[in-house]
Amino acid sequence: MTVRHGFHATMTAQPGKADELIKLLLDAPSLPHDDCLVFLVARSASDRDVVHVIEGWTSAEAHSAFFGGDRAQALVAKLQPLLAGEPTYTDAVPVGGKATF
């Protein structure tokens, strides 16, 4: 499968809530979803409250269908109180690279 839709999100957690935010993101229901091919969570090295997420999906339609569902909306509801402001999103389609954990 090929990534045809993706984005980079930057979220700023409420002070002291980044670990909780990261834990929720790493348990996201999109991780085991077959159409989600890339899901990376990173923390800023200079500001521990800033969290980045990079996602790559098989299509924009698959992404929209997934995020319109109950499981994704439940995750969004849990994330909202942990955030200090609105996340920023940049469209990004991963074209290659490496991730080893």
N, C-alpha and C positions, 0 to 999 in steps of 0.2 A: 504494500500500500504506500501511497505517496501523500505527503503533507501538501494540501492545497489551500489551507486557510490557517491562519495563526495570529497570535498577538503577544505582546509583552505588556504586562500590567505591573504598575508600581503602586504599592499600598503603604500608607504610614499608619502604624498601629498606635493606639492610645498608649501613653507612657507605661511601660512595664507589661504590656499585653502582647508583644511580638511573639513570644514563645507560644502562647495560646493560639495566636493567629496561624503560626507556622504549623502547629500540630493539626489544626483543623484542615489546612490546605493539604498536608501530606496524607490525610485520610479522605481526601475528596473523592466523591463517587465517579469523577471523570477518569481517575487513574486506571481502573480496570476496564473502562469502556473501550470497545474494539475500535471505534473511530477516533479516539484520542491517542495520537501516536507520540506526542511529546508533551511532557508535563514536568517542568523543572521549577523548584522553589529555591530561592536564594535570599540571603540576608545581606544588606549593605555592610561593608567592612567599616565604614566611617560613621554610620548612624544605625544603631541596633534596632531602632523602631521601624526602619524602612525594609520592606519585603518585596521581592520581585518574583513574578510568576511568568514563565514562558510556556505557551501552549501551542501545539500543532495538531490540527484536525484534518481528516480526509477531505472535508468540504465545509463550506460556510453553513450549508443546510444541516449537516450532521451536528455541527456545533449549536446552531439555533434550536434544533429539535431537542437536544440534550438539555440545554439550559432553560428550556420552556417546561421541563418536567418537574415533578414534585421533589425528587431527591436533590436536584441542583438548587431549586428555590429554597429548600430547607437549609442547605449549606450557606447560601447567600444571607439568609435571615440570621444565622449564627455568627457570620462574619461581621455584619454591620455594626453591632455594638462595640466591636474591638477596634474599629477604624477611627482615625482622627481625620475626618474629611473624606472626600470621594477619591477612589482610585483613579489613576490615569491609565489610559490604554493607547498603545501604538500598534498599528497593524504590522505584523511581521510573519513571514513564512520561512521557517527553518529550511535551509538548503543543504546542510551537511554539518559535520563537526563530530564531536565526541563528548560523551558524558560517562564517567566512571565513578561509581560510589562504593 
